[in-house]
Amino acid sequence: MLLLRTMNPELIAVDEITREDDVEAIGQLAGCGVGILASAHAQTPQQMLSRPLYRSLLEGAFFTDAICITGAGANRQYRWERIES
């Protein structure tokens, strides 16, 4: 928290939200007004809502948008979706 207050970032990127500790840290960051860019594996935002770990973040409105990536290599496609909790 000291580093957060000292550096005063506008955005923090995190990779793979996998534990309750991650969720708690994201809540603290959001409470300090920091924007969050995070990655998580799921087929759709709706599938994320079915997982308790992610549901608390989505219902808390920490995240409002998702970029869904499908395919691989030259066949990779990106789709933006609004998250409806």
PyMOL Python script that loads the backbone (N, CA, C, O; Angstrom):
from pymol import cmd

cmd.read_pdbstr("""\
ATOM      1  N   MET A   1       0.829  -1.195   0.000  1.00  0.00           N
ATOM      2  CA  MET A   1       0.000   0.000   0.000  1.00  0.00           C
ATOM      3  C   MET A   1       0.871   1.256   0.000  1.00  0.00           C
ATOM      4  O   MET A   1       0.511   2.262  -0.612  1.00  0.00           O
ATOM      5  N   LEU A   2       2.000   1.202   0.675  1.00  0.00           N
ATOM      6  CA  LEU A   2       2.897   2.352   0.694  1.00  0.00           C
ATOM      7  C   LEU A   2       3.375   2.679  -0.722  1.00  0.00           C
ATOM      8  O   LEU A   2       3.389   3.842  -1.125  1.00  0.00           O
ATOM      9  N   LEU A   3       3.764   1.653  -1.468  1.00  0.00           N
ATOM     10  CA  LEU A   3       4.202   1.865  -2.845  1.00  0.00           C
ATOM     11  C   LEU A   3       3.065   2.435  -3.690  1.00  0.00           C
ATOM     12  O   LEU A   3       3.285   3.328  -4.509  1.00  0.00           O
ATOM     13  N   LEU A   4       1.863   1.928  -3.495  1.00  0.00           N
ATOM     14  CA  LEU A   4       0.702   2.414  -4.239  1.00  0.00           C
ATOM     15  C   LEU A   4       0.490   3.903  -3.985  1.00  0.00           C
ATOM     16  O   LEU A   4       0.271   4.672  -4.921  1.00  0.00           O
ATOM     17  N   ARG A   5       0.555   4.297  -2.742  1.00  0.00           N
ATOM     18  CA  ARG A   5       0.343   5.719  -2.411  1.00  0.00           C
ATOM     19  C   ARG A   5       1.491   6.593  -2.883  1.00  0.00           C
ATOM     20  O   ARG A   5       1.272   7.732  -3.293  1.00  0.00           O
ATOM     21  N   THR A   6       2.715   6.074  -2.831  1.00  0.00           N
ATOM     22  CA  THR A   6       3.878   6.849  -3.226  1.00  0.00           C
ATOM     23  C   THR A   6       3.937   7.045  -4.743  1.00  0.00           C
ATOM     24  O   THR A   6       4.203   8.147  -5.223  1.00  0.00           O
ATOM     25  N   MET A   7       3.689   5.973  -5.490  1.00  0.00           N
ATOM     26  CA  MET A   7       3.807   6.032  -6.946  1.00  0.00           C
ATOM     27  C   MET A   7       2.562   6.622  -7.611  1.00  0.00           C
ATOM     28  O   MET A   7       2.658   7.191  -8.698  1.00  0.00           O
ATOM     29  N   ASN A   8       1.395   6.493  -6.969  1.00  0.00           N
ATOM     30  CA  ASN A   8       0.142   7.043  -7.474  1.00  0.00           C
ATOM     31  C   ASN A   8      -0.135   6.653  -8.930  1.00  0.00           C
ATOM     32  O   ASN A   8      -0.326   7.532  -9.770  1.00  0.00           O
ATOM     33  N   PRO A   9      -0.159   5.350  -9.245  1.00  0.00           N
ATOM     34  CA  PRO A   9      -0.389   4.929 -10.636  1.00  0.00           C
ATOM     35  C   PRO A   9      -1.828   5.170 -11.075  1.00  0.00           C
ATOM     36  O   PRO A   9      -2.744   5.159 -10.253  1.00  0.00           O
ATOM     37  N   GLU A  10      -2.021   5.386 -12.365  1.00  0.00           N
ATOM     38  CA  GLU A  10      -3.367   5.506 -12.931  1.00  0.00           C
ATOM     39  C   GLU A  10      -3.913   4.143 -13.322  1.00  0.00           C
ATOM     40  O   GLU A  10      -5.124   3.925 -13.301  1.00  0.00           O
ATOM     41  N   LEU A  11      -3.010   3.217 -13.681  1.00  0.00           N
ATOM     42  CA  LEU A  11      -3.405   1.903 -14.169  1.00  0.00           C
ATOM     43  C   LEU A  11      -2.385   0.867 -13.705  1.00  0.00           C
ATOM     44  O   LEU A  11      -1.179   1.113 -13.726  1.00  0.00           O
ATOM     45  N   ILE A  12      -2.883  -0.288 -13.289  1.00  0.00           N
ATOM     46  CA  ILE A  12      -2.018  -1.420 -12.946  1.00  0.00           C
ATOM     47  C   ILE A  12      -2.516  -2.627 -13.732  1.00  0.00           C
ATOM     48  O   ILE A  12      -3.715  -2.906 -13.765  1.00  0.00           O
ATOM     49  N   ALA A  13      -1.585  -3.338 -14.364  1.00  0.00           N
ATOM     50  CA  ALA A  13      -1.916  -4.548 -15.116  1.00  0.00           C
ATOM     51  C   ALA A  13      -1.522  -5.768 -14.288  1.00  0.00           C
ATOM     52  O   ALA A  13      -0.431  -5.822 -13.722  1.00  0.00           O
ATOM     53  N   VAL A  14      -2.412  -6.729 -14.226  1.00  0.00           N
ATOM     54  CA  VAL A  14      -2.141  -7.976 -13.509  1.00  0.00           C
ATOM     55  C   VAL A  14      -2.430  -9.143 -14.443  1.00  0.00           C
ATOM     56  O   VAL A  14      -3.304  -9.060 -15.307  1.00  0.00           O
ATOM     57  N   ASP A  15      -1.696 -10.215 -14.264  1.00  0.00           N
ATOM     58  CA  ASP A  15      -1.865 -11.390 -15.108  1.00  0.00           C
ATOM     59  C   ASP A  15      -2.460 -12.518 -14.286  1.00  0.00           C
ATOM     60  O   ASP A  15      -1.941 -12.867 -13.226  1.00  0.00           O
ATOM     61  N   GLU A  16      -3.542 -13.082 -14.774  1.00  0.00           N
ATOM     62  CA  GLU A  16      -4.163 -14.273 -14.208  1.00  0.00           C
ATOM     63  C   GLU A  16      -4.629 -14.108 -12.771  1.00  0.00           C
ATOM     64  O   GLU A  16      -3.864 -14.316 -11.830  1.00  0.00           O
ATOM     65  N   ILE A  17      -5.852 -13.745 -12.620  1.00  0.00           N
ATOM     66  CA  ILE A  17      -6.499 -13.695 -11.312  1.00  0.00           C
ATOM     67  C   ILE A  17      -6.851 -15.140 -10.954  1.00  0.00           C
ATOM     68  O   ILE A  17      -7.693 -15.756 -11.606  1.00  0.00           O
ATOM     69  N   THR A  18      -6.203 -15.680  -9.915  1.00  0.00           N
ATOM     70  CA  THR A  18      -6.414 -17.096  -9.593  1.00  0.00           C
ATOM     71  C   THR A  18      -6.734 -17.363  -8.127  1.00  0.00           C
ATOM     72  O   THR A  18      -7.147 -18.469  -7.777  1.00  0.00           O
ATOM     73  N   ARG A  19      -6.549 -16.364  -7.265  1.00  0.00           N
ATOM     74  CA  ARG A  19      -6.728 -16.611  -5.831  1.00  0.00           C
ATOM     75  C   ARG A  19      -7.541 -15.497  -5.193  1.00  0.00           C
ATOM     76  O   ARG A  19      -7.642 -14.394  -5.730  1.00  0.00           O
ATOM     77  N   GLU A  20      -8.113 -15.800  -4.050  1.00  0.00           N
ATOM     78  CA  GLU A  20      -8.889 -14.812  -3.303  1.00  0.00           C
ATOM     79  C   GLU A  20      -8.020 -13.609  -2.919  1.00  0.00           C
ATOM     80  O   GLU A  20      -8.523 -12.488  -2.836  1.00  0.00           O
ATOM     81  N   ASP A  21      -6.728 -13.831  -2.686  1.00  0.00           N
ATOM     82  CA  ASP A  21      -5.803 -12.729  -2.392  1.00  0.00           C
ATOM     83  C   ASP A  21      -5.751 -11.736  -3.546  1.00  0.00           C
ATOM     84  O   ASP A  21      -5.669 -10.526  -3.333  1.00  0.00           O
ATOM     85  N   ASP A  22      -5.798 -12.257  -4.770  1.00  0.00           N
ATOM     86  CA  ASP A  22      -5.789 -11.391  -5.953  1.00  0.00           C
ATOM     87  C   ASP A  22      -7.037 -10.508  -5.974  1.00  0.00           C
ATOM     88  O   ASP A  22      -6.962  -9.316  -6.272  1.00  0.00           O
ATOM     89  N   VAL A  23      -8.172 -11.105  -5.655  1.00  0.00           N
ATOM     90  CA  VAL A  23      -9.442 -10.373  -5.637  1.00  0.00           C
ATOM     91  C   VAL A  23      -9.391  -9.266  -4.583  1.00  0.00           C
ATOM     92  O   VAL A  23      -9.828  -8.142  -4.830  1.00  0.00           O
ATOM     93  N   GLU A  24      -8.860  -9.590  -3.419  1.00  0.00           N
ATOM     94  CA  GLU A  24      -8.751  -8.595  -2.345  1.00  0.00           C
ATOM     95  C   GLU A  24      -7.840  -7.441  -2.758  1.00  0.00           C
ATOM     96  O   GLU A  24      -8.159  -6.279  -2.507  1.00  0.00           O
ATOM     97  N   ALA A  25      -6.717  -7.753  -3.386  1.00  0.00           N
ATOM     98  CA  ALA A  25      -5.790  -6.710  -3.838  1.00  0.00           C
ATOM     99  C   ALA A  25      -6.443  -5.814  -4.887  1.00  0.00           C
ATOM    100  O   ALA A  25      -6.268  -4.595  -4.855  1.00  0.00           O
ATOM    101  N   ILE A  26      -7.191  -6.404  -5.814  1.00  0.00           N
ATOM    102  CA  ILE A  26      -7.877  -5.622  -6.837  1.00  0.00           C
ATOM    103  C   ILE A  26      -8.905  -4.696  -6.199  1.00  0.00           C
ATOM    104  O   ILE A  26      -9.049  -3.547  -6.617  1.00  0.00           O
ATOM    105  N   GLY A  27      -9.617  -5.186  -5.196  1.00  0.00           N
ATOM    106  CA  GLY A  27     -10.565  -4.337  -4.472  1.00  0.00           C
ATOM    107  C   GLY A  27      -9.881  -3.148  -3.819  1.00  0.00           C
ATOM    108  O   GLY A  27     -10.409  -2.036  -3.836  1.00  0.00           O
ATOM    109  N   GLN A  28      -8.715  -3.378  -3.248  1.00  0.00           N
ATOM    110  CA  GLN A  28      -7.970  -2.280  -2.629  1.00  0.00           C
ATOM    111  C   GLN A  28      -7.492  -1.279  -3.665  1.00  0.00           C
ATOM    112  O   GLN A  28      -7.557  -0.069  -3.447  1.00  0.00           O
ATOM    113  N   LEU A  29      -7.011  -1.788  -4.799  1.00  0.00           N
ATOM    114  CA  LEU A  29      -6.567  -0.894  -5.869  1.00  0.00           C
ATOM    115  C   LEU A  29      -7.719  -0.026  -6.372  1.00  0.00           C
ATOM    116  O   LEU A  29      -7.585   1.189  -6.519  1.00  0.00           O
ATOM    117  N   ALA A  30      -8.841  -0.673  -6.628  1.00  0.00           N
ATOM    118  CA  ALA A  30     -10.000   0.070  -7.131  1.00  0.00           C
ATOM    119  C   ALA A  30     -10.462   1.101  -6.118  1.00  0.00           C
ATOM    120  O   ALA A  30     -10.896   2.190  -6.494  1.00  0.00           O
ATOM    121  N   GLY A  31     -10.372   0.770  -4.841  1.00  0.00           N
ATOM    122  CA  GLY A  31     -10.757   1.714  -3.793  1.00  0.00           C
ATOM    123  C   GLY A  31      -9.860   2.937  -3.747  1.00  0.00           C
ATOM    124  O   GLY A  31     -10.246   3.981  -3.221  1.00  0.00           O
ATOM    125  N   CYS A  32      -8.664   2.804  -4.299  1.00  0.00           N
ATOM    126  CA  CYS A  32      -7.723   3.929  -4.357  1.00  0.00           C
ATOM    127  C   CYS A  32      -7.823   4.689  -5.672  1.00  0.00           C
ATOM    128  O   CYS A  32      -7.058   5.623  -5.912  1.00  0.00           O
ATOM    129  N   GLY A  33      -8.769   4.290  -6.528  1.00  0.00           N
ATOM    130  CA  GLY A  33      -8.966   4.997  -7.790  1.00  0.00           C
ATOM    131  C   GLY A  33      -8.041   4.559  -8.910  1.00  0.00           C
ATOM    132  O   GLY A  33      -7.897   5.274  -9.902  1.00  0.00           O
ATOM    133  N   VAL A  34      -7.415   3.406  -8.775  1.00  0.00           N
ATOM    134  CA  VAL A  34      -6.503   2.902  -9.801  1.00  0.00           C
ATOM    135  C   VAL A  34      -7.288   2.062 -10.800  1.00  0.00           C
ATOM    136  O   VAL A  34      -8.088   1.213 -10.405  1.00  0.00           O
ATOM    137  N   GLY A  35      -7.065   2.292 -12.085  1.00  0.00           N
ATOM    138  CA  GLY A  35      -7.662   1.459 -13.119  1.00  0.00           C
ATOM    139  C   GLY A  35      -6.944   0.124 -13.172  1.00  0.00           C
ATOM    140  O   GLY A  35      -5.753   0.045 -12.870  1.00  0.00           O
ATOM    141  N   ILE A  36      -7.656  -0.922 -13.550  1.00  0.00           N
ATOM    142  CA  ILE A  36      -7.075  -2.263 -13.525  1.00  0.00           C
ATOM    143  C   ILE A  36      -7.277  -2.935 -14.879  1.00  0.00           C
ATOM    144  O   ILE A  36      -8.378  -2.938 -15.430  1.00  0.00           O
ATOM    145  N   LEU A  37      -6.203  -3.497 -15.399  1.00  0.00           N
ATOM    146  CA  LEU A  37      -6.224  -4.310 -16.603  1.00  0.00           C
ATOM    147  C   LEU A  37      -5.801  -5.702 -16.157  1.00  0.00           C
ATOM    148  O   LEU A  37      -4.699  -5.870 -15.635  1.00  0.00           O
ATOM    149  N   ALA A  38      -6.652  -6.697 -16.351  1.00  0.00           N
ATOM    150  CA  ALA A  38      -6.355  -8.042 -15.846  1.00  0.00           C
ATOM    151  C   ALA A  38      -6.670  -9.095 -16.878  1.00  0.00           C
ATOM    152  O   ALA A  38      -7.491  -8.887 -17.771  1.00  0.00           O
ATOM    153  N   SER A  39      -6.004 -10.235 -16.746  1.00  0.00           N
ATOM    154  CA  SER A  39      -6.304 -11.366 -17.631  1.00  0.00           C
ATOM    155  C   SER A  39      -6.904 -12.502 -16.814  1.00  0.00           C
ATOM    156  O   SER A  39      -6.583 -12.692 -15.641  1.00  0.00           O
ATOM    157  N   ALA A  40      -7.775 -13.241 -17.464  1.00  0.00           N
ATOM    158  CA  ALA A  40      -8.401 -14.409 -16.853  1.00  0.00           C
ATOM    159  C   ALA A  40      -8.832 -15.332 -17.978  1.00  0.00           C
ATOM    160  O   ALA A  40      -9.220 -14.874 -19.053  1.00  0.00           O
ATOM    161  N   HIS A  41      -8.763 -16.622 -17.730  1.00  0.00           N
ATOM    162  CA  HIS A  41      -9.148 -17.591 -18.753  1.00  0.00           C
ATOM    163  C   HIS A  41     -10.603 -18.002 -18.577  1.00  0.00           C
ATOM    164  O   HIS A  41     -10.998 -18.503 -17.523  1.00  0.00           O
ATOM    165  N   ALA A  42     -11.393 -17.784 -19.622  1.00  0.00           N
ATOM    166  CA  ALA A  42     -12.796 -18.208 -19.677  1.00  0.00           C
ATOM    167  C   ALA A  42     -13.224 -18.106 -21.135  1.00  0.00           C
ATOM    168  O   ALA A  42     -12.648 -17.336 -21.904  1.00  0.00           O
ATOM    169  N   GLN A  43     -14.228 -18.875 -21.511  1.00  0.00           N
ATOM    170  CA  GLN A  43     -14.716 -18.839 -22.888  1.00  0.00           C
ATOM    171  C   GLN A  43     -15.505 -17.572 -23.178  1.00  0.00           C
ATOM    172  O   GLN A  43     -15.430 -17.034 -24.283  1.00  0.00           O
ATOM    173  N   THR A  44     -16.266 -17.087 -22.190  1.00  0.00           N
ATOM    174  CA  THR A  44     -17.113 -15.899 -22.348  1.00  0.00           C
ATOM    175  C   THR A  44     -17.194 -15.155 -21.025  1.00  0.00           C
ATOM    176  O   THR A  44     -16.890 -15.734 -19.982  1.00  0.00           O
ATOM    177  N   PRO A  45     -17.599 -13.880 -21.037  1.00  0.00           N
ATOM    178  CA  PRO A  45     -17.835 -13.189 -19.769  1.00  0.00           C
ATOM    179  C   PRO A  45     -18.900 -13.892 -18.921  1.00  0.00           C
ATOM    180  O   PRO A  45     -18.832 -13.870 -17.692  1.00  0.00           O
ATOM    181  N   GLN A  46     -19.886 -14.517 -19.581  1.00  0.00           N
ATOM    182  CA  GLN A  46     -20.918 -15.238 -18.836  1.00  0.00           C
ATOM    183  C   GLN A  46     -20.321 -16.426 -18.083  1.00  0.00           C
ATOM    184  O   GLN A  46     -20.746 -16.731 -16.969  1.00  0.00           O
ATOM    185  N   GLN A  47     -19.342 -17.093 -18.683  1.00  0.00           N
ATOM    186  CA  GLN A  47     -18.681 -18.195 -17.996  1.00  0.00           C
ATOM    187  C   GLN A  47     -17.906 -17.671 -16.778  1.00  0.00           C
ATOM    188  O   GLN A  47     -17.829 -18.342 -15.749  1.00  0.00           O
ATOM    189  N   MET A  48     -17.348 -16.496 -16.903  1.00  0.00           N
ATOM    190  CA  MET A  48     -16.650 -15.909 -15.751  1.00  0.00           C
ATOM    191  C   MET A  48     -17.624 -15.678 -14.598  1.00  0.00           C
ATOM    192  O   MET A  48     -17.274 -15.885 -13.436  1.00  0.00           O
ATOM    193  N   LEU A  49     -18.844 -15.250 -14.917  1.00  0.00           N
ATOM    194  CA  LEU A  49     -19.839 -15.020 -13.866  1.00  0.00           C
ATOM    195  C   LEU A  49     -20.217 -16.301 -13.128  1.00  0.00           C
ATOM    196  O   LEU A  49     -20.680 -16.245 -11.989  1.00  0.00           O
ATOM    197  N   SER A  50     -20.025 -17.440 -13.761  1.00  0.00           N
ATOM    198  CA  SER A  50     -20.361 -18.709 -13.112  1.00  0.00           C
ATOM    199  C   SER A  50     -19.286 -19.153 -12.121  1.00  0.00           C
ATOM    200  O   SER A  50     -19.495 -20.105 -11.368  1.00  0.00           O
ATOM    201  N   ARG A  51     -18.156 -18.481 -12.114  1.00  0.00           N
ATOM    202  CA  ARG A  51     -17.056 -18.822 -11.203  1.00  0.00           C
ATOM    203  C   ARG A  51     -17.058 -17.848 -10.026  1.00  0.00           C
ATOM    204  O   ARG A  51     -16.953 -16.638 -10.227  1.00  0.00           O
ATOM    205  N   PRO A  52     -17.176 -18.361  -8.800  1.00  0.00           N
ATOM    206  CA  PRO A  52     -17.275 -17.481  -7.621  1.00  0.00           C
ATOM    207  C   PRO A  52     -16.140 -16.462  -7.514  1.00  0.00           C
ATOM    208  O   PRO A  52     -16.376 -15.319  -7.122  1.00  0.00           O
ATOM    209  N   LEU A  53     -14.939 -16.850  -7.850  1.00  0.00           N
ATOM    210  CA  LEU A  53     -13.793 -15.938  -7.736  1.00  0.00           C
ATOM    211  C   LEU A  53     -13.971 -14.717  -8.635  1.00  0.00           C
ATOM    212  O   LEU A  53     -13.731 -13.586  -8.213  1.00  0.00           O
ATOM    213  N   TYR A  54     -14.386 -14.952  -9.855  1.00  0.00           N
ATOM    214  CA  TYR A  54     -14.566 -13.851 -10.799  1.00  0.00           C
ATOM    215  C   TYR A  54     -15.878 -13.111 -10.577  1.00  0.00           C
ATOM    216  O   TYR A  54     -15.956 -11.903 -10.801  1.00  0.00           O
ATOM    217  N   ARG A  55     -16.899 -13.821 -10.142  1.00  0.00           N
ATOM    218  CA  ARG A  55     -18.218 -13.208  -9.964  1.00  0.00           C
ATOM    219  C   ARG A  55     -18.140 -12.012  -9.017  1.00  0.00           C
ATOM    220  O   ARG A  55     -18.745 -10.973  -9.278  1.00  0.00           O
ATOM    221  N   SER A  56     -17.399 -12.156  -7.920  1.00  0.00           N
ATOM    222  CA  SER A  56     -17.310 -11.046  -6.964  1.00  0.00           C
ATOM    223  C   SER A  56     -16.693  -9.807  -7.603  1.00  0.00           C
ATOM    224  O   SER A  56     -17.087  -8.686  -7.282  1.00  0.00           O
ATOM    225  N   LEU A  57     -15.739  -9.993  -8.496  1.00  0.00           N
ATOM    226  CA  LEU A  57     -15.138  -8.848  -9.197  1.00  0.00           C
ATOM    227  C   LEU A  57     -16.104  -8.233 -10.193  1.00  0.00           C
ATOM    228  O   LEU A  57     -16.215  -7.011 -10.290  1.00  0.00           O
ATOM    229  N   LEU A  58     -16.801  -9.082 -10.931  1.00  0.00           N
ATOM    230  CA  LEU A  58     -17.717  -8.571 -11.949  1.00  0.00           C
ATOM    231  C   LEU A  58     -18.936  -7.914 -11.326  1.00  0.00           C
ATOM    232  O   LEU A  58     -19.380  -6.862 -11.788  1.00  0.00           O
ATOM    233  N   GLU A  59     -19.479  -8.521 -10.286  1.00  0.00           N
ATOM    234  CA  GLU A  59     -20.639  -7.921  -9.620  1.00  0.00           C
ATOM    235  C   GLU A  59     -20.263  -6.656  -8.868  1.00  0.00           C
ATOM    236  O   GLU A  59     -21.107  -5.784  -8.663  1.00  0.00           O
ATOM    237  N   GLY A  60     -19.010  -6.545  -8.457  1.00  0.00           N
ATOM    238  CA  GLY A  60     -18.536  -5.338  -7.797  1.00  0.00           C
ATOM    239  C   GLY A  60     -18.224  -4.218  -8.763  1.00  0.00           C
ATOM    240  O   GLY A  60     -17.790  -3.141  -8.356  1.00  0.00           O
ATOM    241  N   ALA A  61     -18.444  -4.469 -10.053  1.00  0.00           N
ATOM    242  CA  ALA A  61     -18.227  -3.493 -11.128  1.00  0.00           C
ATOM    243  C   ALA A  61     -16.777  -3.025 -11.207  1.00  0.00           C
ATOM    244  O   ALA A  61     -16.507  -1.903 -11.637  1.00  0.00           O
ATOM    245  N   PHE A  62     -15.842  -3.884 -10.793  1.00  0.00           N
ATOM    246  CA  PHE A  62     -14.429  -3.550 -10.964  1.00  0.00           C
ATOM    247  C   PHE A  62     -14.059  -3.611 -12.435  1.00  0.00           C
ATOM    248  O   PHE A  62     -13.175  -2.889 -12.896  1.00  0.00           O
ATOM    249  N   PHE A  63     -14.750  -4.488 -13.176  1.00  0.00           N
ATOM    250  CA  PHE A  63     -14.501  -4.636 -14.604  1.00  0.00           C
ATOM    251  C   PHE A  63     -15.816  -4.457 -15.345  1.00  0.00           C
ATOM    252  O   PHE A  63     -16.838  -5.028 -14.962  1.00  0.00           O
ATOM    253  N   THR A  64     -15.784  -3.665 -16.404  1.00  0.00           N
ATOM    254  CA  THR A  64     -17.001  -3.400 -17.174  1.00  0.00           C
ATOM    255  C   THR A  64     -16.917  -3.904 -18.599  1.00  0.00           C
ATOM    256  O   THR A  64     -17.935  -4.009 -19.284  1.00  0.00           O
ATOM    257  N   ASP A  65     -15.697  -4.221 -19.059  1.00  0.00           N
ATOM    258  CA  ASP A  65     -15.496  -4.639 -20.432  1.00  0.00           C
ATOM    259  C   ASP A  65     -14.547  -5.831 -20.489  1.00  0.00           C
ATOM    260  O   ASP A  65     -13.718  -6.022 -19.600  1.00  0.00           O
ATOM    261  N   ALA A  66     -14.681  -6.626 -21.545  1.00  0.00           N
ATOM    262  CA  ALA A  66     -13.793  -7.764 -21.753  1.00  0.00           C
ATOM    263  C   ALA A  66     -13.355  -7.799 -23.212  1.00  0.00           C
ATOM    264  O   ALA A  66     -14.129  -7.475 -24.113  1.00  0.00           O
ATOM    265  N   ILE A  67     -12.124  -8.189 -23.427  1.00  0.00           N
ATOM    266  CA  ILE A  67     -11.632  -8.481 -24.760  1.00  0.00           C
ATOM    267  C   ILE A  67     -11.522  -9.996 -24.823  1.00  0.00           C
ATOM    268  O   ILE A  67     -10.725 -10.595 -24.101  1.00  0.00           O
ATOM    269  N   CYS A  68     -12.311 -10.608 -25.677  1.00  0.00           N
ATOM    270  CA  CYS A  68     -12.322 -12.063 -25.824  1.00  0.00           C
ATOM    271  C   CYS A  68     -11.413 -12.423 -26.988  1.00  0.00           C
ATOM    272  O   CYS A  68     -11.573 -11.903 -28.092  1.00  0.00           O
ATOM    273  N   ILE A  69     -10.459 -13.311 -26.740  1.00  0.00           N
ATOM    274  CA  ILE A  69      -9.499 -13.725 -27.751  1.00  0.00           C
ATOM    275  C   ILE A  69      -9.779 -15.178 -28.103  1.00  0.00           C
ATOM    276  O   ILE A  69      -9.804 -16.045 -27.230  1.00  0.00           O
ATOM    277  N   THR A  70      -9.986 -15.432 -29.374  1.00  0.00           N
ATOM    278  CA  THR A  70     -10.212 -16.799 -29.851  1.00  0.00           C
ATOM    279  C   THR A  70      -9.215 -17.113 -30.956  1.00  0.00           C
ATOM    280  O   THR A  70      -8.666 -16.209 -31.587  1.00  0.00           O
ATOM    281  N   GLY A  71      -8.986 -18.401 -31.185  1.00  0.00           N
ATOM    282  CA  GLY A  71      -8.070 -18.814 -32.232  1.00  0.00           C
ATOM    283  C   GLY A  71      -6.624 -18.700 -31.781  1.00  0.00           C
ATOM    284  O   GLY A  71      -6.335 -18.366 -30.631  1.00  0.00           O
ATOM    285  N   ALA A  72      -5.725 -18.983 -32.711  1.00  0.00           N
ATOM    286  CA  ALA A  72      -4.294 -18.928 -32.425  1.00  0.00           C
ATOM    287  C   ALA A  72      -3.543 -18.497 -33.673  1.00  0.00           C
ATOM    288  O   ALA A  72      -4.037 -18.644 -34.791  1.00  0.00           O
ATOM    289  N   GLY A  73      -2.363 -17.973 -33.473  1.00  0.00           N
ATOM    290  CA  GLY A  73      -1.505 -17.571 -34.591  1.00  0.00           C
ATOM    291  C   GLY A  73      -2.202 -16.597 -35.522  1.00  0.00           C
ATOM    292  O   GLY A  73      -2.809 -15.624 -35.075  1.00  0.00           O
ATOM    293  N   ALA A  74      -2.114 -16.863 -36.824  1.00  0.00           N
ATOM    294  CA  ALA A  74      -2.710 -15.980 -37.829  1.00  0.00           C
ATOM    295  C   ALA A  74      -4.232 -15.990 -37.765  1.00  0.00           C
ATOM    296  O   ALA A  74      -4.873 -15.094 -38.315  1.00  0.00           O
ATOM    297  N   ASN A  75      -4.826 -16.985 -37.106  1.00  0.00           N
ATOM    298  CA  ASN A  75      -6.284 -17.086 -37.000  1.00  0.00           C
ATOM    299  C   ASN A  75      -6.841 -16.444 -35.730  1.00  0.00           C
ATOM    300  O   ASN A  75      -8.031 -16.573 -35.445  1.00  0.00           O
ATOM    301  N   ARG A  76      -6.006 -15.764 -34.975  1.00  0.00           N
ATOM    302  CA  ARG A  76      -6.450 -15.141 -33.726  1.00  0.00           C
ATOM    303  C   ARG A  76      -7.424 -14.004 -34.032  1.00  0.00           C
ATOM    304  O   ARG A  76      -7.196 -13.196 -34.932  1.00  0.00           O
ATOM    305  N   GLN A  77      -8.510 -13.959 -33.268  1.00  0.00           N
ATOM    306  CA  GLN A  77      -9.514 -12.904 -33.427  1.00  0.00           C
ATOM    307  C   GLN A  77      -9.787 -12.275 -32.064  1.00  0.00           C
ATOM    308  O   GLN A  77      -9.710 -12.940 -31.031  1.00  0.00           O
ATOM    309  N   TYR A  78     -10.103 -11.002 -32.080  1.00  0.00           N
ATOM    310  CA  TYR A  78     -10.365 -10.248 -30.857  1.00  0.00           C
ATOM    311  C   TYR A  78     -11.780  -9.672 -30.925  1.00  0.00           C
ATOM    312  O   TYR A  78     -12.199  -9.143 -31.956  1.00  0.00           O
ATOM    313  N   ARG A  79     -12.504  -9.781 -29.818  1.00  0.00           N
ATOM    314  CA  ARG A  79     -13.875  -9.279 -29.771  1.00  0.00           C
ATOM    315  C   ARG A  79     -14.080  -8.557 -28.424  1.00  0.00           C
ATOM    316  O   ARG A  79     -13.791  -9.103 -27.360  1.00  0.00           O
ATOM    317  N   TRP A  80     -14.578  -7.341 -28.504  1.00  0.00           N
ATOM    318  CA  TRP A  80     -14.861  -6.566 -27.313  1.00  0.00           C
ATOM    319  C   TRP A  80     -16.293  -6.857 -26.866  1.00  0.00           C
ATOM    320  O   TRP A  80     -17.205  -6.903 -27.692  1.00  0.00           O
ATOM    321  N   GLU A  81     -16.490  -7.053 -25.560  1.00  0.00           N
ATOM    322  CA  GLU A  81     -17.830  -7.277 -25.009  1.00  0.00           C
ATOM    323  C   GLU A  81     -18.008  -6.456 -23.745  1.00  0.00           C
ATOM    324  O   GLU A  81     -17.098  -6.338 -22.924  1.00  0.00           O
ATOM    325  N   ARG A  82     -19.188  -5.895 -23.606  1.00  0.00           N
ATOM    326  CA  ARG A  82     -19.578  -5.237 -22.362  1.00  0.00           C
ATOM    327  C   ARG A  82     -19.954  -6.351 -21.399  1.00  0.00           C
ATOM    328  O   ARG A  82     -20.667  -7.276 -21.789  1.00  0.00           O
ATOM    329  N   ILE A  83     -19.502  -6.292 -20.160  1.00  0.00           N
ATOM    330  CA  ILE A  83     -19.818  -7.313 -19.171  1.00  0.00           C
ATOM    331  C   ILE A  83     -21.129  -6.931 -18.479  1.00  0.00           C
ATOM    332  O   ILE A  83     -21.246  -5.857 -17.889  1.00  0.00           O
ATOM    333  N   GLU A  84     -22.083  -7.808 -18.562  1.00  0.00           N
ATOM    334  CA  GLU A  84     -23.393  -7.620 -17.920  1.00  0.00           C
ATOM    335  C   GLU A  84     -23.439  -8.511 -16.696  1.00  0.00           C
ATOM    336  O   GLU A  84     -23.506  -9.734 -16.826  1.00  0.00           O
ATOM    337  N   SER A  85     -23.406  -7.924 -15.511  1.00  0.00           N
ATOM    338  CA  SER A  85     -23.451  -8.753 -14.289  1.00  0.00           C
ATOM    339  C   SER A  85     -24.853  -8.837 -13.742  1.00  0.00           C
ATOM    340  O   SER A  85     -25.080  -9.489 -12.723  1.00  0.00           O
TER     341      SER A  85
END
""", "prot")
cmd.dss("prot")
cmd.show_as("cartoon", "prot")
cmd.util.cbc("prot")
cmd.orient("prot")
